[in-house]
Amino acid sequence: MNASPKIVICGAGIAGIAAAYQLAVAHGAKDVTLVEAGNPLSLTSDKSTEAYRNWWPGPDWQMTAFMDRSIDLIEEIARATDNRINLNRRGYLFATADTAKIEFLSEMAELAESRGAGAVRFHDSPSSAYVPSHERGFDSALNGADVITDRSLIRRHFPYLAPETVAVAHARRAGWLSAQQLGAVMLEAARERGVKLVRGKVVGIEGNGRVRGVTIEINDMRERLEASHLVLAAGPMQKEMAQMAGLDLPIIAERHHKVSFADTDGVPRSAPMMIWLDAQYLPWSDDERAALEADDEARWLLEEFPAGVHGRPDGAHATLLLFNHHGEAVEPEFPLPDPPPHYAEIALRGMSTMVPGLRAYAGKPTRPYVDGGYYVKTRENRQLIGPTPVDGLYVSCGYSGFGVMASCAGGELVARHITGAPLPDYAPAFLISRYQNPQYIKLLDQWGDGGQL
Ligand SMILES: Cc1cc2nc3c(=O)[nH]c(=O)nc-3n(C[C@H](O)[C@H](O)[C@H](O)COP(=O)(O)OP(=O)(O)OC[C@H]3O[C@@H](n4cnc5c(N)ncnc54)[C@H](O)[C@@H]3O)c2cc1C
């Protein structure tokens, strides 16, 4: 890096803050400014389910290596702060009631192992030695996944799951944390090392082929901020922001919601993150079904819903649920438009297929609160981190539904690109220039989304 780099980071979501933290705290960068149009961590980074996992069965090893690194860094922060970030390691529990999926689940677990996520342990008898997760803390040596196909063992350890459940895969280097606390810890440490936070909107990027600075609007006044290095971390506004520098980033945005509601009887407080792998018809009573049948506007609620409803307990009294049954590309707009009709009811009923105890709330969820934000995604759902064709311009974006868990390794990677520090093996997988490789483009046609949530 040259003698006195001036680094400006556009956006103080978890991605921008993690970059500032890594630059200032790990690399000793002296002149770092975060520019934020709203409040730090308040646009997308406070809307997440805050979950993390190293389970990335496809399509290659890079996401697992990247996420393992990110989790290492998250754990370091947890250790250094007496776990102010409330990190747990309860795992992700993937479950199915479909015998035809048992093989698929086992294959996914083996694939995750082959990608470096840790060994799979198979449990097909009642006496098999499955080790449950601790409710609190994150210092577990258990990695990889446990695939349980013995139904009595499933019932013993997860009595709240639907009795029809025939198999579960419990991914063990996984759980959740407080994203706000993680962001706050990093922002505080960065500011202690001199990172400045400027409240304003970036409205222009200066430089012709080489970054020179940004124009910021603060209370209708325009100011210029000199920059030798610029990191774009604008979340859902990233495409628009990159266009200011003449870049057309290959990203789209999808709107996603989550509902939280008061829950005392449905999801036990010690449960892991739970994901139902089966497509389903929502459970309705005969009367409800007849009423929906007769209603042209609501009849679609009787149709099949996709796999993937998921949820977890949130503290002592709440449960969070997500059902991404609506995921097309949209233009980001704020305030966020209304959620899809009946979102809370659909998520609750959908999750009650997995956790029948939730049926007690059907038709009357207590204090449901729906919020959401945008998943910013590349076509293969893999983040963009690193330099761009514009000299001095870097991106850290495309974090989809995994930006909290990815933030620490993402911040580290962009900081290493900027400072010229050695790069990890996985760095090339996240460069924009990967799309210039015809072989990569060919591969993309064969890749699914790796079972991402
Ligand atoms: C419903 C939902 C559930 C999720 N669940 C999880 C989960 O369980 N685990 C997980 O890891 N991730 C999850 N995510 C994803 C995660 O929340 C995001 O990937 C992450 O928050 C993205 O962070 P970011 O910093 O890129 O974007 P943001 O948090 O949106 O930050 C971007 C910032 O840039 C600022 N900005 C934009 N334009 C300008 C400008 N012109 N000038 C100045 N500032 C600007 C914005 O104000 C904003 O503060 C979820 C997301 C959603 C929506």
The ligand as a Tripos MOL2 file, in Angstrom:
@<TRIPOS>MOLECULE
LIG
   53    58     1     0     0
SMALL
NO_CHARGES

@<TRIPOS>ATOM
      1 C1        -35.1140  -11.6700    6.2290 C.3       1 LIG1
      2 C2        -33.6250  -11.8330    6.1990 C.ar      1 LIG1
      3 C3        -33.0150  -12.8790    6.9230 C.ar      1 LIG1
      4 C4        -31.6350  -13.0070    6.9190 C.ar      1 LIG1
      5 N1        -31.0470  -14.0000    7.6780 N.ar      1 LIG1
      6 C5        -29.6960  -14.0930    7.7290 C.ar      1 LIG1
      7 C6        -29.0700  -15.0660    8.5660 C.ar      1 LIG1
      8 O1        -29.7310  -15.8410    9.2730 O.2       1 LIG1
      9 N2        -27.7140  -15.0980    8.5940 N.ar      1 LIG1
     10 C7        -26.9370  -14.2740    7.8430 C.ar      1 LIG1
     11 O2        -25.7220  -14.3710    7.9000 O.2       1 LIG1
     12 N3        -27.5050  -13.3500    7.0330 N.ar      1 LIG1
     13 C8        -28.8570  -13.2490    6.9670 C.ar      1 LIG1
     14 N4        -29.4390  -12.3190    6.1490 N.ar      1 LIG1
     15 C9        -28.5930  -11.5430    5.2300 C.3       1 LIG1
     16 C10       -27.9020  -10.4010    5.8830 C.3       1 LIG1
     17 O3        -28.7870   -9.6700    6.7060 O.3       1 LIG1
     18 C11       -27.3310   -9.4880    4.7690 C.3       1 LIG1
     19 O4        -26.5920  -10.2690    3.8490 O.3       1 LIG1
     20 C12       -26.4180   -8.4380    5.3520 C.3       1 LIG1
     21 O5        -27.0680   -7.7270    6.3700 O.3       1 LIG1
     22 C13       -25.9580   -7.4650    4.2390 C.3       1 LIG1
     23 O6        -25.1470   -6.5060    4.8370 O.3       1 LIG1
     24 P1        -24.6130   -5.2830    3.9850 P.3       1 LIG1
     25 O7        -23.7090   -4.5250    4.8730 O.co2     1 LIG1
     26 O8        -24.1030   -5.7710    2.6890 O.co2     1 LIG1
     27 O9        -25.9240   -4.4350    3.6300 O.3       1 LIG1
     28 P2        -26.7630   -3.4030    4.5040 P.3       1 LIG1
     29 O10       -26.9360   -3.8820    5.9040 O.co2     1 LIG1
     30 O11       -27.9820   -3.0810    3.7150 O.co2     1 LIG1
     31 O12       -25.8380   -2.1140    4.5710 O.3       1 LIG1
     32 C14       -25.6220   -1.2710    3.4770 C.3       1 LIG1
     33 C15       -25.5140    0.1540    3.9920 C.3       1 LIG1
     34 O13       -25.1340    1.0140    2.9360 O.3       1 LIG1
     35 C16       -25.7970    2.2530    3.1250 C.3       1 LIG1
     36 N5        -25.8610    2.9630    1.8580 N.ar      1 LIG1
     37 C17       -26.4840    2.5910    0.7160 C.ar      1 LIG1
     38 N6        -26.3370    3.5230   -0.2410 N.ar      1 LIG1
     39 C18       -25.5930    4.5150    0.3050 C.ar      1 LIG1
     40 C19       -25.1070    5.7640   -0.1900 C.ar      1 LIG1
     41 N7        -25.3550    6.1780   -1.4350 N.pl3     1 LIG1
     42 N8        -24.3730    6.5170    0.6470 N.ar      1 LIG1
     43 C20       -24.0940    6.1140    1.9280 C.ar      1 LIG1
     44 N9        -24.5500    4.9550    2.4340 N.ar      1 LIG1
     45 C21       -25.2750    4.1650    1.6310 C.ar      1 LIG1
     46 C22       -27.1700    1.8430    3.6260 C.3       1 LIG1
     47 O14       -27.8150    2.9050    4.2940 O.3       1 LIG1
     48 C23       -26.8410    0.6650    4.5390 C.3       1 LIG1
     49 O15       -26.6680    1.0480    5.8720 O.3       1 LIG1
     50 C24       -30.8240  -12.1340    6.1440 C.ar      1 LIG1
     51 C25       -31.4230  -11.0890    5.4220 C.ar      1 LIG1
     52 C26       -32.8020  -10.9420    5.4450 C.ar      1 LIG1
     53 C27       -33.4110   -9.8270    4.6690 C.3       1 LIG1
@<TRIPOS>BOND
     1     1     2 1
     2     2     3 ar
     3     2    52 ar
     4     3     4 ar
     5     4     5 ar
     6     4    50 ar
     7     5     6 ar
     8     6     7 ar
     9     6    13 1
    10     7     8 2
    11     7     9 ar
    12     9    10 ar
    13    10    11 2
    14    10    12 ar
    15    12    13 ar
    16    13    14 ar
    17    14    15 1
    18    14    50 ar
    19    15    16 1
    20    16    17 1
    21    16    18 1
    22    18    19 1
    23    18    20 1
    24    20    21 1
    25    20    22 1
    26    22    23 1
    27    23    24 1
    28    24    25 2
    29    24    26 1
    30    24    27 1
    31    27    28 1
    32    28    29 2
    33    28    30 1
    34    28    31 1
    35    31    32 1
    36    32    33 1
    37    33    34 1
    38    33    48 1
    39    34    35 1
    40    35    36 1
    41    35    46 1
    42    36    37 ar
    43    36    45 ar
    44    37    38 ar
    45    38    39 ar
    46    39    40 ar
    47    39    45 ar
    48    40    41 1
    49    40    42 ar
    50    42    43 ar
    51    43    44 ar
    52    44    45 ar
    53    46    47 1
    54    46    48 1
    55    48    49 1
    56    50    51 ar
    57    51    52 ar
    58    52    53 1
@<TRIPOS>SUBSTRUCTURE
     1 LIG1         1 GROUP 0 **** ****
